[in-house]
Amino acid sequence: MPTVPNTIGAWARRRAGGEITEVRDAARRRTGSRVWELTRADGARFFLKVAPTPDRYTRETHAYRHAVPALGHAHAPVLVDSDPARLALLLTAVPGTHAAAPAPGRDARTDRAHRADRTDSTERYRQAGRLLRRLHDACDAATAGGTDRWAAGRYAAVERQVAALSHAGALGDAERRFVLDRAALLHLLPPLPAAFLHGDLDAHHLLWDAAGPRLALVGFAQARRGCAAEDLVRMAYGPWQRDRGLRAAFLRGYGRELTDAERYALPTLAALDAAGTMERGARHGDDAAVARARGVIGALREGAGAGARV
């Protein structure tokens, strides 16, 4: 295993239960992550992850032990073993590929292919809603210390992110004031439904196995207790805005509509999520992530996001 540090590789080989015949670097570009895909001699696949911080390791290990099993067989990886000294996790692989939502309307393909793709996408988002609801309900999700402590923690986090972005010259004064003003509204929000969050829900963490057909949810390094609407922000200001049919499919799987309080809170939560995404993108040199986050903040500032139906 020449691409894996020797001590971690030896540990993974023992826990995988057989000879490893293939190793592939599976880290996402510009995220600072250390991830390898391991293939055993019999074809079984695993992912070996080394968390960048003890906090990330603790979050992910806790999620895989206490919440992820609620998703059901083949709908999420299984934790084979973890090692706190190495911050390492060994996970089973689940079948599937990353699949983004199609743009609504017809394209150059035949009507039959278009309808098949449309049906596929609708089912993916229905299953995504169902899996997220299972995760949200997986364990006691009351926010530690109550709503006030949650709001204070979120405000402190966005203050750190905005300070780092301003210091790096990545955030203008008007953007900085807007994000901090939005964060100040956290204490004024009405009570929001609590949940055990995925914490990083985007297309990269949804794997679609068309042969199933079955969706799997992966990537739990930012899992935590919080408010359910925090996991819905990227849906509301992404695929749901582009295609209302995907919103309907997702919420059908999720089993409920958004509450009035959640709809009211989403623009504020979207601004905070964008600030966090921008800070991580700037830190890792991910210009695309920074641009996407800046676009969300711009839309919110102009009223397009705040005025949109979600």
N, C-alpha and C positions, 0 to 999 in steps of 0.2 A: 504494500500500500504506500507507494512512494509519495503521493500527494497529501497524505494524512500524517500528522505528527505521530511518531513511533508509539508513545505511551497510549495515546488515544486510539490509535489503530489497533493495537494489541487488545485493549479493553473491548473495542467494538467487535473484533473477530470472536472473542470468547463469548460475548453476549448474543451474537448472531447465530451461534450454534452450528457453524459449518465454514468451509473454506470460502473466502471472498475471492472471486475471480475477476471482478471488474470494479473500478472506482471512477466516479465522475464528479468533478467539481460542480456543485449545484447552487452555489451562493448567488444571490441576486446582485446584479451589478450595482456598485456604489452604495451598498447598504452597510458595509462593515461586517456582514454576517460570514460565518464559517460553516458551510454545509456541504456534505458529500453524499452522493447516492452510491450505495454499496449493493452489488449483486452477488448473491451466493451461488455456489456451483449448481444448485438445483433450479436456479432462476428466480428465487425469492429475492425481493428488493427491500432495502431499508434506507432510511436517511439518518445520518449521523450529524448532529448539530452541536456546535459549541457556542453557548450564549456569550454575547459581548460583555454582559454585566451580571453580577449575582442576582440583581432584582429581576432581570429578564428570565434567568434560569428558574428562579423561584416561582414566578408567575406561570411559566409554561408547564413546569412540572406539576404544580398544583392543579392547573386546568386539566391536564391529561389524566390525573389520578381521580379527580373529584367531579368534573363536569362533562368532559368529552365523552365518556362512556354512554351518556344519555342519548347521544346522537344515533347510536345503533351500529350494527355490523356493516363495515365497508363504507360508512358515511364519514369516517374520520380515521386518521392513523391511530395505532395503538402504541402506547409507551411500553417498549420492551424492557428498558432499564434506564437509569439516570445515575450520574456520578457528581455529587456536589463539589468534590475536590477539583474536578476538571471542568465543571460547568457544562457537562456533556449529557446529551440525551440521544438514545437510540430508538427510532420509531419505525414501525412498519410503513411500507408505501401503500397508497391506495391508487387504484386505476383511475385514469382520467387525464384530461388536458385542460389548460386554461382557455376559456371561451368567453369573449365579450359579447354583449348584446348587439344584435344587428341594428343598423339604422332603420327606422320605420319607413314603410313605403316600398315600392317595387324597385328592382335593380335590373341589371342586364340578363340575369338568369331567367329560366323558364318560370311560369307561374307555379308549376308543380314543385319545383325546387324551392321557390320562395315560400310557398305555404308550408313545406316540410321544415324549412329552417325556422319559420315563425313558430310553428308548433313546438319545435325543439326548445327554442328560447323561452317560450311561455312556461314549459314544464320545468326548465332549469330554475327559473325565478320562483315558481311555486314551491319547488323543493328547497330552494334557498330560504324562503320564508319559514317553511316547516322546520328546517334544521336550526335556524336561528332561534325560533321560539323554544325548541327543546333545550338549547343551550341556556337561554335566558331563564328558563324555569328549572335548571338542573340542580341548583342547590340554594341555600338561603342567600338571597341576594340583597338583603337590606343594606343600604349604604352605611358603612361603618361610621358611627358618630352622628348619623342623621344627615338631613339635607344641608344644614349650615356647614358642617364639616366638609361635605362633598363640594359645596360651592367654594369654600375657602381654599381647598386643595386645588381645584381647577383654576381658580384665579391666580394662585401662587405659581402654578405651572406655566400659565400663559404669560405671566410677568417675566419669568426667566426666559422663555422662548423669544418674546418680543425684544428683551434686552440684548440677547445674543444676536438677533437679526439686525437690530439697529446698530450694534457695534460693528457688525460685518458690512454695514452699508447695504443690506439686502432689503430693508424695509423703510419706506419713506415716512415722514412725519405724519402725514394725513392717514396713511394705512395704520401706523402705530396707534394713533389716537382712536381710530375706529375700532380696532381689535380690543383695546383696553376698555373703551366705553361699552362694547358688547359684553366683555367679561364682567364688568361692574353690574350688569343686569342679572347675573346668576342668582344673587340673593333675593331678587324680586320675582323669580319664576314661581309659578304655582307648583304644587307637589307633582312629581313625575313618577310614573311606574318604575320600580327598581328592577334590576336584572343582573345576571352574571354575564358580563360582556365578552364578546370576542376581542374587541378593542382595535381591530385593524381590518375591518371588513371591506374588501375590494375584490375586483375580478381575479387578481392573482391568487387569492386564497379560496377560490371556488373551482373545483375540478369536476369536469363533466365526463362521464363514461357513457357514451351513446349506446353501447351494447347492453347496458343495464335495463333501461336507461336510469342512471343513478348519479346524483350529485354528492360530492364529498367536500367537507369544510376542513381547511388546514390552517396552520400558522397562528398559534395561540400564545405567542411571546408577550403580547400586550393584554392578555385576558385579565379581567378584574371585576370587582363589583362596581356598579354605577347605575345610571339611568338608561333604560332601554333605548331611548331616542338617540343616545350617543352612537349606537351601532347602526342607526338608520340614516345618519347624515349623508354619507357618501352615496347611498341609494337615492335619497331625495334630491340631491343636487348633482346627480349623474344620470343613470339609466331611467329613473322615474320621470325626469323632466323631458328626456328625449322621447319617451314612449310610455304613455299612460297605461297601455295594456300590460306592461311589465310590472307597473305599480300594483295593478289589480291582481295579477297572478301572485306576486310576492305576498301581499296582504291576505290573500285567500289561503296561502300556505301558513302564514303567520297566525291566522285564526282570529284577528281582530283589526279594526281600523285604528288609526292614530287617534289619541284623545285630543281634545281642544288644547290642553296644556302642552302636549307634545308638538302640535303644529305651531303653537306660539313660540316654543323654545327652539325649534329647529334652526332659524337663522342665527341665533346666538351660538348654538352648538356648532354650526357650520363654520362660523368665523374662528372659533377656538380650534377646531380640527384643522382648518386651513393653516393657522399659525403654527401648529405643531408639525404639520406636513412640510411647511416651508422651512422650518428650523432644521428638521432632519435632512431635508434635501440639500440645504446650504452646507450643512456639516459634512455631508458625504459627496458633495459635488454633483448632485443629481439635478441638473438644470431643468429637466422635464417636470419633475415633481414640484420644483419651485414655481415654474410657470403655471402649472395647473392650480396650485394653491393661490397664487396671485390672481388668477382669473376668477376664482370663487370669491375672494375678498372684493375684487372690483365689481363683480355682479351684485354682491350684497350692498356695497356702498351706493351703487346706482339705483338700488331698490328693486332690481330685476329678481334677485333671489328672494328678498323678503316679501315681495308681492306675489310670488309664484304660488300656485296651489301645490301642496305636497301631501 
